[in-house]
Amino acid sequence: MKQYIFTILFTATVTLALSWAVWRLSLRFKLYPGIRERDVHKTPTPRLGGIAMFLGMVAAFAVSAFTPYFSIFWSNPVQVYAILGAMLLTVVVGIADDLWDLDWMIKLGAQFLAAGMIAWLGHLQIYSLPIYGMTVPSSAVSFALTVFAIVIVMNAVNFIDGLDGLVAGVCLIASGIFFAYSYIVARDGGASSYFNLASFIAAVVIGACLGFLPLNWSPAKLFMGDSGALVLGLLMATSAIAITGQFDPATLDPAEFGRSQLLGAFIPILLPIAVVILPLIDFASAVLRRYWGGKSPFSPDRKHLHHRMLDMGHSDVAAVLIFYAWTAVIGISILLMYIATSQDWFGQYWIGVVFALIGIAACLVVTFSPSRRPVRHPSGESHS
């Protein structure tokens, strides 16, 4: 655990220092776009924070190569190089988009290419699904399923990047919950070492988000832009896919295994979905909304969940904190279900269920009790 804590702190420190440098250089050379109609902020703000996050995460990977504790995943360096290559491609295209607004087809093509690098070159794929021992029928299906899963999570995370501190905080909470789960899985599975690629990636994401938040908190001095949000989505999806390889589909046979093992086998799908449930809902609703409106699924608008919360009367900070709360409640409730059953706690599933019911009720009250009057616009768009 000490090595993971070091990784988080190291990544956070490097990212914070680089974020400050990127912010100063962006102001000096005026590397920031103008205000767009859909933007919530009113002052031109640099959007190149993804560079600092990327370099901070790369530094953590570099240090891990010389750390004996992490030799377990460096024994197959091709996987790590594939991840780093996919990150680099994503950041380069994201920077270009943050500066010049690339066509959405170019961005989507780059995302599929980055996801393909992880699936094809890194051999990190979804080979089985924890649904009663179901295995993916062919290598082609496995590859396609993996690529689409990564691209969907990348865009889901990117779509909620509309308020100061929103993406960094949501990814920090989600990755923190996922890190706890992946560490517990390794421990309970009797592994000789608790160090694995999934936990390391989650730790790196936590550190990058921690280091970036001070400059991204409201009022933000620096945005992560597409280069940061897409890389975070890429790594979160990759860490979830990496841990699925630790499960044998046979563990889903309820006739042979108890409730604890059954739930534990479903967690690789349940938890990654749970911790990014709000981004996924926002992404799905945006795609459907634009499709029905005869627009491109990736055409921008101001009808995302965070825009609607502002229109309800929430302040920017309140809307962000509510997103944090929803992410924490949903993710922690499922994590508690797993921990309670695996450790044979009293109540088992009900501990997580009760936590979820209380937490969701509290979130609903806060969500629908804004501190200001709703903002109404005839056009149906917010201009907060």
Phi, psi and chi 1 to 4 in degrees:
 res  aa     phi    psi   chi1   chi2   chi3   chi4
   1 MET       -  -34.6  179.6   60.7   77.1      -
   2 LYS   -59.7  -37.6  -68.5 -178.8 -179.9  178.8
   3 GLN   -68.4  -35.4  -68.2  -60.9  -38.6      -
   4 TYR   -67.5  -42.3  -77.2  129.2      -      -
   5 ILE   -61.8  -42.5  -65.5  175.7      -      -
   6 PHE   -60.3  -43.1  169.4   79.5      -      -
   7 THR   -60.0  -44.4  -62.0      -      -      -
   8 ILE   -62.1  -48.3  -67.7  171.5      -      -
   9 LEU   -67.3  -40.1  -64.7  178.0      -      -
  10 PHE   -63.3  -48.0  175.0   79.0      -      -
  11 THR   -61.7  -41.4  -51.5      -      -      -
  12 ALA   -63.6  -43.1      -      -      -      -
  13 THR   -64.8  -47.5  -58.2      -      -      -
  14 VAL   -64.2  -42.7  175.0      -      -      -
  15 THR   -64.4  -41.1  -59.5      -      -      -
  16 LEU   -62.0  -47.0  177.0   59.8      -      -
  17 ALA   -62.9  -43.7      -      -      -      -
  18 LEU   -70.7  -32.7  -68.0  174.7      -      -
  19 SER   -63.8  -42.3  -65.2      -      -      -
  20 TRP   -62.5  -42.1 -175.9   88.2      -      -
  21 ALA   -65.2  -43.9      -      -      -      -
  22 VAL   -62.5  -41.4  168.9      -      -      -
  23 TRP   -60.8  -47.2  170.2   57.3      -      -
  24 ARG   -64.5  -43.9  -63.0  -61.8  -60.5  174.4
  25 LEU   -66.8  -37.3  -70.2  172.7      -      -
  26 SER   -64.5  -39.7  -63.6      -      -      -
  27 LEU   -68.7  -40.3  -67.4  178.9      -      -
  28 ARG   -64.3  -42.6  179.0  176.8  179.7 -179.7
  29 PHE  -101.0   11.3  -64.2  102.0      -      -
  30 LYS    53.5   48.5  -62.2 -177.9  177.9 -179.4
  31 LEU   -92.1   67.3  -61.5  175.7      -      -
  32 TYR  -150.1  146.5   45.5   78.9      -      -
  33 PRO   -83.4  171.1   32.2  -34.4      -      -
  34 GLY   -77.8  175.1      -      -      -      -
  35 ILE   -78.0  127.8  -56.3  -63.5      -      -
  36 ARG   -95.1  159.6  -58.3  166.4  -63.2 -175.1
  37 GLU   -59.4  -34.7 -176.5 -179.9    1.7      -
  38 ARG   -84.1   -7.7   67.7 -178.6 -173.7  -87.0
  39 ASP   -71.8  146.4  -71.4  -26.6      -      -
  40 VAL   -88.9  -35.6  174.6      -      -      -
  41 HIS   -71.9  155.7   63.7  -76.1      -      -
  42 LYS  -111.7   -9.5  -58.1  -59.5 -179.0 -177.6
  43 THR  -114.2  133.1  -56.1      -      -      -
  44 PRO   -54.6  126.7  -26.8   35.7      -      -
  45 THR  -131.2  133.5  -54.5      -      -      -
  46 PRO   -56.4  143.2  -23.7   33.8      -      -
  47 ARG  -119.8   27.9  -63.8  164.4   56.6 -171.2
  48 LEU  -106.8   22.2  -61.2  177.1      -      -
  49 GLY   -62.8  -22.5      -      -      -      -
  50 GLY   -60.3  -27.8      -      -      -      -
  51 ILE   -62.8  -47.5  -62.5  175.7      -      -
  52 ALA   -63.6  -41.8      -      -      -      -
  53 MET   -64.3  -43.2  -58.7  178.3   76.2      -
  54 PHE   -61.0  -48.3  167.1   72.0      -      -
  55 LEU   -66.5  -34.8  -67.4  176.8      -      -
  56 GLY   -64.5  -40.3      -      -      -      -
  57 MET   -71.5  -38.2  -69.4 -173.7  -75.7      -
  58 VAL   -62.6  -40.1  169.1      -      -      -
  59 ALA   -60.7  -38.8      -      -      -      -
  60 ALA   -66.1  -41.7      -      -      -      -
  61 PHE   -62.2  -40.9  -88.1   97.3      -      -
  62 ALA   -63.0  -44.2      -      -      -      -
  63 VAL   -65.4  -36.9  170.3      -      -      -
  64 SER   -63.6  -26.1   72.1      -      -      -
  65 ALA   -65.0  -23.2      -      -      -      -
  66 PHE  -106.4   13.2  -59.5   96.5      -      -
  67 THR  -107.9  116.4  -54.7      -      -      -
  68 PRO   -55.9  -32.6  -24.1   33.8      -      -
  69 TYR   -62.3  -28.8  -63.2   99.6      -      -
  70 PHE   -99.6   12.1  -64.0  122.1      -      -
  71 SER   -65.2  -17.6   61.1      -      -      -
  72 ILE   -63.1  -36.0 -172.1  169.9      -      -
  73 PHE   -98.5  -15.2   59.1   78.7      -      -
  74 TRP   -79.6   -8.7  -84.8  104.0      -      -
  75 SER   -65.7  -20.5   61.1      -      -      -
  76 ASN  -123.1   74.4 -177.2   16.6      -      -
  77 PRO   -64.2  -18.6   24.9  -34.4      -      -
  78 VAL   -58.8  -39.2  174.6      -      -      -
  79 GLN   -61.5  -44.8  -74.9 -170.6  -20.9      -
  80 VAL   -66.0  -43.8 -179.3      -      -      -
  81 TYR   -64.3  -35.0  -65.8  145.5      -      -
  82 ALA   -65.5  -40.8      -      -      -      -
  83 ILE   -65.1  -45.4  -66.2  171.6      -      -
  84 LEU   -63.9  -39.4  -67.5  173.5      -      -
  85 GLY   -64.7  -40.8      -      -      -      -
  86 ALA   -65.8  -38.9      -      -      -      -
  87 MET   -62.8  -44.2  -70.0  170.5   59.9      -
  88 LEU   -61.7  -46.4  176.7   60.5      -      -
  89 LEU   -60.0  -44.6  173.3   62.1      -      -
  90 THR   -62.8  -42.2  -57.4      -      -      -
  91 VAL   -67.2  -43.1  166.3      -      -      -
  92 VAL   -61.1  -47.8  169.3      -      -      -
  93 VAL   -67.0  -38.0  174.8      -      -      -
  94 GLY   -63.7  -40.7      -      -      -      -
  95 ILE   -62.7  -45.0  -67.8  171.8      -      -
  96 ALA   -59.4  -39.8      -      -      -      -
  97 ASP   -70.3  -39.2 -179.4   59.0      -      -
  98 ASP   -63.7  -29.8  -68.9  -28.7      -      -
  99 LEU   -91.0  -37.7  -67.5  175.6      -      -
 100 TRP  -126.6    3.6  -58.1  -63.8      -      -
 101 ASP    54.6   78.1  -84.1  -25.0      -      -
 102 LEU   -69.5  159.9  -61.6  179.3      -      -
 103 ASP   -64.4  141.9 -177.6   83.1      -      -
 104 TRP   -62.6  -27.4   69.5  -88.5      -      -
 105 MET   -66.5  -37.5  -72.1  -68.2  -70.3      -
 106 ILE   -65.1  -45.2  -63.1  176.1      -      -
 107 LYS   -63.5  -43.0  -66.3 -171.8  -68.6 -176.5
 108 LEU   -66.5  -39.7 -173.5   61.0      -      -
 109 GLY   -61.3  -40.8      -      -      -      -
 110 ALA   -65.4  -36.4      -      -      -      -
 111 GLN   -65.3  -43.0  -67.5  166.0   22.0      -
 112 PHE   -64.7  -37.6  -87.1  103.2      -      -
 113 LEU   -65.9  -42.9 -177.0   57.0      -      -
 114 ALA   -63.4  -44.1      -      -      -      -
 115 ALA   -64.4  -36.9      -      -      -      -
 116 GLY   -64.5  -35.5      -      -      -      -
 117 MET   -61.4  -41.6  -68.1  173.5   65.0      -
 118 ILE   -69.1  -42.0  -69.2  175.5      -      -
 119 ALA   -74.5  -41.4      -      -      -      -
 120 TRP   -87.6  -54.9 -176.2  -97.9      -      -
 121 LEU   -76.5  -39.0  -60.8  178.7      -      -
 122 GLY   -86.8   -9.4      -      -      -      -
 123 HIS    54.6   31.1  -58.2  -70.4      -      -
 124 LEU   -99.1   99.9  -74.7  168.0      -      -
 125 GLN  -135.4  164.0  -62.0 -176.3   21.1      -
 126 ILE   -87.7   99.9  -58.3  173.0      -      -
 127 TYR   -91.6  -22.4  -66.5  108.2      -      -
 128 SER  -146.7  155.6   62.2      -      -      -
 129 LEU  -117.0  133.7  -64.3  174.5      -      -
 130 PRO   -75.6   62.0   26.9  -33.8      -      -
 131 ILE  -130.4   84.6  -56.0  175.4      -      -
 132 TYR    51.8   51.1  -71.2   92.6      -      -
 133 GLY    72.3   17.9      -      -      -      -
 134 MET   -70.8  130.6 -177.9 -177.0  -61.6      -
 135 THR  -110.4  153.0   57.1      -      -      -
 136 VAL   -70.8  129.7  178.0      -      -      -
 137 PRO   -65.4  -27.2   21.3  -33.1      -      -
 138 SER  -152.4  164.6   68.5      -      -      -
 139 SER   -65.5  -33.3   57.7      -      -      -
 140 ALA   -65.7  -43.1      -      -      -      -
 141 VAL   -65.9  -40.7  174.0      -      -      -
 142 SER   -60.2  -45.3  175.5      -      -      -
 143 PHE   -62.3  -48.7  174.7   80.8      -      -
 144 ALA   -63.3  -43.4      -      -      -      -
 145 LEU   -62.3  -41.7 -176.7   61.5      -      -
 146 THR   -64.6  -47.1  -58.5      -      -      -
 147 VAL   -62.0  -46.4  168.8      -      -      -
 148 PHE   -65.5  -37.7  -85.2  100.0      -      -
 149 ALA   -62.5  -43.9      -      -      -      -
 150 ILE   -65.0  -45.9  -66.3  174.4      -      -
 151 VAL   -63.8  -39.8  171.1      -      -      -
 152 ILE   -63.2  -45.6  -72.2  173.0      -      -
 153 VAL   -66.6  -39.2  175.0      -      -      -
 154 MET   -56.2  -48.8  -70.6  173.3   69.9      -
 155 ASN   -72.2  -34.3  -77.6  -77.7      -      -
 156 ALA   -61.9  -44.6      -      -      -      -
 157 VAL   -65.6  -42.2  171.7      -      -      -
 158 ASN   -65.7  -33.0 -170.2   38.6      -      -
 159 PHE   -67.8  -27.0  -89.8   36.6      -      -
 160 ILE   -90.4    4.7   65.6  166.0      -      -
 161 ASP   -79.2   80.1 -173.3   16.1      -      -
 162 GLY  -138.4   -6.0      -      -      -      -
 163 LEU  -132.0  153.0  -64.2  177.0      -      -
 164 ASP   -59.0  124.7  -63.2  -10.6      -      -
 165 GLY    77.6    2.4      -      -      -      -
 166 LEU   -69.7  -58.1 -179.5   54.4      -      -
 167 VAL   -65.3  -45.1  169.6      -      -      -
 168 ALA   -59.7  -42.6      -      -      -      -
 169 GLY   -71.5  -42.9      -      -      -      -
 170 VAL   -63.1  -44.3  167.1      -      -      -
 171 CYS   -67.8  -33.7  -69.1      -      -      -
 172 LEU   -62.9  -48.4  170.3   60.9      -      -
 173 ILE   -65.9  -47.1  -64.3  169.4      -      -
 174 ALA   -61.9  -44.1      -      -      -      -
 175 SER   -70.4  -32.6  -64.6      -      -      -
 176 GLY   -62.8  -43.3      -      -      -      -
 177 ILE   -65.9  -43.2  -64.9  170.6      -      -
 178 PHE   -67.7  -35.6 -170.2   80.7      -      -
 179 PHE   -62.0  -45.3  170.0   79.1      -      -
 180 ALA   -58.6  -42.7      -      -      -      -
 181 TYR   -64.8  -48.6  162.7   69.7      -      -
 182 SER   -64.3  -34.6   62.5      -      -      -
 183 TYR   -68.4  -42.7 -174.6   85.5      -      -
 184 ILE   -65.2  -39.0  -67.7  171.2      -      -
 185 VAL   -59.9  -45.6  165.1      -      -      -
 186 ALA   -64.1  -40.0      -      -      -      -
 187 ARG   -67.5  -48.2 -175.7 -163.8   64.5 -171.5
 188 ASP   -72.3  -21.3  -67.1   -9.9      -      -
 189 GLY   -80.5   -1.0      -      -      -      -
 190 GLY    74.8   23.0      -      -      -      -
 191 ALA   -65.9  145.6      -      -      -      -
 192 SER   -69.4  -24.6   57.6      -      -      -
 193 SER  -134.9  137.4  172.4      -      -      -
 194 TYR   -86.1    2.5  -60.6  160.0      -      -
 195 PHE   -90.0  125.1  -61.4   98.6      -      -
 196 ASN  -147.8  165.1   56.5   75.6      -      -
 197 LEU   -64.4  -40.4 -176.4   58.6      -      -
 198 ALA   -61.2  -46.9      -      -      -      -
 199 SER   -66.3  -38.4  -62.4      -      -      -
 200 PHE   -64.8  -44.7  178.4   79.2      -      -
 201 ILE   -61.0  -42.7  -66.9  174.7      -      -
 202 ALA   -61.6  -40.7      -      -      -      -
 203 ALA   -64.1  -39.9      -      -      -      -
 204 VAL   -64.3  -42.8  167.7      -      -      -
 205 VAL   -63.7  -42.6  171.4      -      -      -
 206 ILE   -57.8  -48.0  -67.2  170.1      -      -
 207 GLY   -62.4  -43.2      -      -      -      -
 208 ALA   -63.1  -40.8      -      -      -      -
 209 CYS   -69.2  -40.2  -68.5      -      -      -
 210 LEU   -61.0  -43.2  -86.9  176.8      -      -
 211 GLY   -71.0  -27.6      -      -      -      -
 212 PHE   -87.0  -29.4 -177.0   69.6      -      -
 213 LEU   -56.3  -40.0 -100.1  177.2      -      -
 214 PRO   -55.8  -35.2  -28.8   37.2      -      -
 215 LEU   -91.5   -9.1  -85.1   78.1      -      -
 216 ASN  -105.2   -9.7 -171.2 -126.8      -      -
 217 TRP   -72.3  151.1 -171.6 -108.3      -      -
 218 SER   -63.5  130.6 -177.1      -      -      -
 219 PRO   -79.4  127.1   28.6  -32.4      -      -
 220 ALA   -70.0  137.7      -      -      -      -
 221 LYS   -92.3  -22.3  -64.3 -178.9  175.9   64.1
 222 LEU  -147.7  135.7 -177.8   65.8      -      -
 223 PHE  -102.9  151.9  -61.9  146.5      -      -
 224 MET   -80.2  -22.5   68.5  174.1   65.5      -
 225 GLY    65.3 -175.7      -      -      -      -
 226 ASP   -61.6  -33.8  -78.6    9.2      -      -
 227 SER   -61.8  -33.5   57.2      -      -      -
 228 GLY   -85.6  -46.9      -      -      -      -
 229 ALA   -64.4  -41.8      -      -      -      -
 230 LEU   -67.8  -36.9  -70.2  173.1      -      -
 231 VAL   -67.9  -39.1  165.4      -      -      -
 232 LEU   -61.7  -44.6  -70.9  179.3      -      -
 233 GLY   -62.4  -40.1      -      -      -      -
 234 LEU   -59.4  -47.4  174.8   81.1      -      -
 235 LEU   -71.8  -37.3  -70.4 -179.4      -      -
 236 MET   -64.6  -41.2  -69.4  174.8   69.0      -
 237 ALA   -66.7  -40.7      -      -      -      -
 238 THR   -64.8  -41.0  -58.8      -      -      -
 239 SER   -64.6  -37.6   63.3      -      -      -
 240 ALA   -66.8  -40.7      -      -      -      -
 241 ILE   -68.1  -37.5  -68.3  169.4      -      -
 242 ALA   -62.3  -33.4      -      -      -      -
 243 ILE   -82.7  -17.9 -157.4  170.8      -      -
 244 THR   -64.3  -23.3   58.5      -      -      -
 245 GLY   -69.6  -11.0      -      -      -      -
 246 GLN   -84.1   -4.2  -61.6 -176.2   30.8      -
 247 PHE  -112.5  137.1  -70.3   93.0      -      -
 248 ASP   -91.0  126.2 -175.6  -17.1      -      -
 249 PRO   -54.1  -24.2  -24.9   34.1      -      -
 250 ALA   -63.8  -19.2      -      -      -      -
 251 THR   -67.9   -3.8   59.5      -      -      -
 252 LEU   -95.6    8.1  -75.5  164.8      -      -
 253 ASP   -82.8  103.8 -176.0   -3.8      -      -
 254 PRO   -65.2  -16.7   23.0  -30.9      -      -
 255 ALA   -73.9  -23.7      -      -      -      -
 256 GLU  -107.2  -23.4  -63.3 -176.1   19.5      -
 257 PHE  -123.8  152.5  -64.5   90.5      -      -
 258 GLY   -81.6 -175.5      -      -      -      -
 259 ARG   -64.5  -35.0  -68.8 -176.6  -59.4  168.0
 260 SER   -61.7  -49.8  171.1      -      -      -
 261 GLN   -66.1  -35.7  -68.4   87.4  -14.9      -
 262 LEU   -64.5  -46.7 -174.3   60.7      -      -
 263 LEU   -65.5  -40.9  178.8   62.2      -      -
 264 GLY   -60.2  -32.5      -      -      -      -
 265 ALA   -74.7  -28.4      -      -      -      -
 266 PHE   -80.5  -21.4  -87.8   96.3      -      -
 267 ILE   -55.8  -40.1  -73.3  -71.6      -      -
 268 PRO   -55.5  -25.5  -27.8   36.5      -      -
 269 ILE   -95.0  -43.2  -77.7 -175.8      -      -
 270 LEU   -64.6  -48.0  -70.9  178.2      -      -
 271 LEU   -68.9  -48.2 -169.0   59.2      -      -
 272 PRO   -57.4  -37.4  -25.8   35.2      -      -
 273 ILE   -69.6  -41.3  -67.5  175.9      -      -
 274 ALA   -62.8  -43.2      -      -      -      -
 275 VAL   -74.1  -17.6  -65.4      -      -      -
 276 VAL  -118.1   26.4  -66.9      -      -      -
 277 ILE   -63.2  -41.3 -171.2   65.6      -      -
 278 LEU   -65.7  -46.7  -69.5 -177.2      -      -
 279 PRO   -59.0  -38.5  -26.5   35.1      -      -
 280 LEU   -66.8  -40.7  -72.6  174.4      -      -
 281 ILE   -63.6  -43.6  -68.6  173.7      -      -
 282 ASP   -63.1  -42.5 -168.3   33.2      -      -
 283 PHE   -63.7  -47.8  173.0   71.4      -      -
 284 ALA   -63.2  -43.5      -      -      -      -
 285 SER   -66.8  -36.2   61.2      -      -      -
 286 ALA   -66.4  -43.7      -      -      -      -
 287 VAL   -62.6  -46.4  169.7      -      -      -
 288 LEU   -64.8  -42.6  -67.8  174.9      -      -
 289 ARG   -60.4  -44.1  178.2  176.4   67.5 -115.1
 290 ARG   -74.0  -35.0  -66.1  162.8 -174.0  172.7
 291 TYR   -64.4  -46.1  175.9   77.1      -      -
 292 TRP   -65.8  -26.7  -73.5  -26.5      -      -
 293 GLY   -85.7    3.8      -      -      -      -
 294 GLY    74.7   23.0      -      -      -      -
 295 LYS  -111.5  169.9  -60.9  179.4 -179.3  179.0
 296 SER   -65.3  141.7  160.5      -      -      -
 297 PRO   -59.8  -19.5  -22.3   33.3      -      -
 298 PHE  -109.5   11.6  -63.5   91.7      -      -
 299 SER   -73.2  134.5   60.5      -      -      -
 300 PRO   -73.5  151.5   27.7  -34.7      -      -
 301 ASP  -154.6 -178.0   60.3   26.7      -      -
 302 ARG  -117.9   47.8  -64.5 -157.4   74.2 -139.7
 303 LYS  -124.8   22.3  -62.3  179.8 -178.8  179.3
 304 HIS   -71.5  169.7  -69.0  -75.1      -      -
 305 LEU   -58.5  -40.3  -69.4  178.4      -      -
 306 HIS   -69.1  -32.4   51.9  -87.6      -      -
 307 HIS   -66.5  -40.4  -68.9  133.4      -      -
 308 ARG   -66.8  -33.6  -64.1 -179.8 -175.2  -83.9
 309 MET   -68.9  -35.8  -66.7 -175.5   69.7      -
 310 LEU   -65.0  -41.2  -64.2  179.1      -      -
 311 ASP   -65.0  -29.0  -71.3  -13.9      -      -
 312 MET   -69.8  -19.0  -71.1  172.8   60.7      -
 313 GLY   118.7    2.5      -      -      -      -
 314 HIS   -76.6  145.8  -69.0  -70.3      -      -
 315 SER   -74.2  167.1   66.4      -      -      -
 316 ASP   -57.5  -47.6  -66.2    6.1      -      -
 317 VAL   -65.9  -41.2  173.2      -      -      -
 318 ALA   -62.8  -42.4      -      -      -      -
 319 ALA   -61.6  -41.4      -      -      -      -
 320 VAL   -64.9  -45.1  168.6      -      -      -
 321 LEU   -63.9  -34.9  -67.4  177.0      -      -
 322 ILE   -66.5  -40.9  -69.2  171.4      -      -
 323 PHE   -60.0  -42.4  -94.6   84.0      -      -
 324 TYR   -58.2  -46.2  -71.1    0.5      -      -
 325 ALA   -62.6  -46.3      -      -      -      -
 326 TRP   -59.1  -45.0  -83.4  105.5      -      -
 327 THR   -61.0  -45.2  -57.3      -      -      -
 328 ALA   -66.5  -44.6      -      -      -      -
 329 VAL   -62.3  -48.5  165.3      -      -      -
 330 ILE   -66.5  -45.7  -63.7  172.9      -      -
 331 GLY   -67.2  -45.7      -      -      -      -
 332 ILE   -66.2  -35.7  -67.5  175.0      -      -
 333 SER   -61.3  -42.6   62.8      -      -      -
 334 ILE   -71.1  -37.8  -64.7  179.9      -      -
 335 LEU   -62.8  -39.6 -178.9   61.8      -      -
 336 LEU   -64.4  -36.8  -77.6  174.8      -      -
 337 MET   -60.0  -43.7  -68.8 -178.9 -168.5      -
 338 TYR   -66.9  -47.7  172.6   71.1      -      -
 339 ILE   -62.3  -44.5  -64.5  174.9      -      -
 340 ALA   -63.7  -39.4      -      -      -      -
 341 THR   -76.3  -39.7   51.8      -      -      -
 342 SER   -68.8  -31.4   63.3      -      -      -
 343 GLN   -96.7    2.6  -60.0  -60.8  -41.8      -
 344 ASP    57.6   43.7 -160.9   25.2      -      -
 345 TRP   -69.2  156.0  -74.1   -0.8      -      -
 346 PHE   -63.2  130.6  176.7   78.6      -      -
 347 GLY    91.9  -28.7      -      -      -      -
 348 GLN    44.8 -113.3  -64.2 -170.8  -26.1      -
 349 TYR   -54.0  -35.4  -70.1  117.7      -      -
 350 TRP   -66.3  -22.1  -72.7  104.5      -      -
 351 ILE   -61.6  -49.0  -65.9  177.1      -      -
 352 GLY   -68.6  -37.9      -      -      -      -
 353 VAL   -63.9  -46.8  172.1      -      -      -
 354 VAL   -62.9  -43.6  171.1      -      -      -
 355 PHE   -58.0  -43.6 -180.0   88.0      -      -
 356 ALA   -63.5  -45.0      -      -      -      -
 357 LEU   -63.0  -45.6  -68.7  175.1      -      -
 358 ILE   -66.1  -44.9  -64.2  174.2      -      -
 359 GLY   -64.9  -43.4      -      -      -      -
 360 ILE   -65.4  -40.6  -70.0  173.4      -      -
 361 ALA   -60.1  -44.2      -      -      -      -
 362 ALA   -64.2  -41.7      -      -      -      -
 363 CYS   -64.7  -38.1  -73.0      -      -      -
 364 LEU   -65.0  -41.7  -74.6  173.0      -      -
 365 VAL   -61.2  -47.4  170.6      -      -      -
 366 VAL   -66.9  -40.9  175.0      -      -      -
 367 THR   -62.5  -41.3  -59.8      -      -      -
 368 PHE   -98.2   18.7  -68.7  101.3      -      -
 369 SER  -127.2   66.5  -57.2      -      -      -
 370 PRO   -68.1  157.2   25.6  -34.7      -      -
 371 SER   -83.1  -12.6   58.3      -      -      -
 372 ARG  -127.1  170.4  -54.7  179.9  -56.2 -165.6
 373 ARG   -70.9  147.4  -72.2 -173.6  175.9 -177.2
 374 PRO   -59.2  146.2  -22.1   33.2      -      -
 375 VAL   -95.3  119.9  178.8      -      -      -
 376 ARG  -114.7  136.8  -59.3 -176.1 -177.4  -81.1
 377 HIS  -131.7  134.5  -61.0  -74.4      -      -
 378 PRO   -57.8  -31.3  -22.3   32.0      -      -
 379 SER   -77.2  -12.6   64.0      -      -      -
 380 GLY    84.8    4.3      -      -      -      -
 381 GLU  -112.9  148.2  -65.0 -159.3   -8.1      -
 382 SER   -89.0  145.6  160.8      -      -      -
 383 HIS  -133.3   39.8  -64.2  -84.7      -      -
 384 SER   -66.3      -  -61.4      -      -      -
